[in-house]
Amino acid sequence: MSDPRAVPRSTPLPPPTKHQLALMIWVAVFPTLTVLNLLLGDLLAGLPGVLRTFILATAAVPIVIYGLMPRLHRLRAHILTAHRFVA
């Protein structure tokens, strides 16, 4: 017999709250920019600050949006789903 408290897997998760999304973005952006700065810092050192920022942002945005955010959304779903079945 199934547990009446168990939520079916087909139940969609709500979208992240503003606070969850802000944390997920920070977790993705900060390390990405840190690594890019370490890798490209010497190469970009002679450029004006705005151009340096433009290059770093142009490299970081696709990494964050296409690489890291989908993984963070899956991790969030895994955590929330695990808590649904435990509660």
Backbone hydrogen bonds, N-H to C=O, Kabsch-Sander energy under -0.5 kcal/mol:
donor,donor_aa,acceptor,acceptor_aa,energy
6,A,3,D,-1.4
11,T,8,P,-1.7
21,L,17,T,-2.8
22,A,18,K,-2.5
23,L,19,H,-2.2
24,M,20,Q,-2.6
25,I,21,L,-2.7
26,W,22,A,-2.4
27,V,23,L,-2.8
28,A,24,M,-1.6
29,V,25,I,-3.4
30,F,26,W,-2.2
32,T,28,A,-1.2
33,L,29,V,-2.9
34,T,30,F,-2.3
35,V,31,P,-2.6
36,L,32,T,-2.6
37,N,33,L,-2.6
38,L,34,T,-2.2
39,L,35,V,-2.7
40,L,36,L,-3.1
41,G,37,N,-1.9
44,L,40,L,-2.4
45,A,41,G,-0.7
45,A,42,D,-0.5
47,L,44,L,-1.8
52,R,48,P,-2.5
53,T,49,G,-2.6
54,F,50,V,-2.4
55,I,51,L,-2.4
56,L,52,R,-2.4
57,A,53,T,-2.9
58,T,54,F,-2.3
59,A,55,I,-1.8
60,A,56,L,-2.8
61,V,57,A,-2.6
63,I,59,A,-1.0
64,V,60,A,-2.8
65,I,61,V,-3.1
66,Y,62,P,-2.3
67,G,62,P,-0.7
67,G,63,I,-1.2
68,L,63,I,-1.8
69,M,64,V,-3.2
71,R,67,G,-0.5
72,L,68,L,-2.4
73,H,69,M,-2.6
74,R,70,P,-2.1
75,L,71,R,-2.5
76,R,72,L,-2.5
77,A,73,H,-2.4
78,H,74,R,-2.6
79,I,75,L,-2.6
80,L,76,R,-2.8
81,T,77,A,-2.7
82,A,78,H,-2.4
83,H,79,I,-1.9
84,R,80,L,-1.6
85,F,81,T,-1.6
86,V,82,A,-1.1
87,A,83,H,-2.1
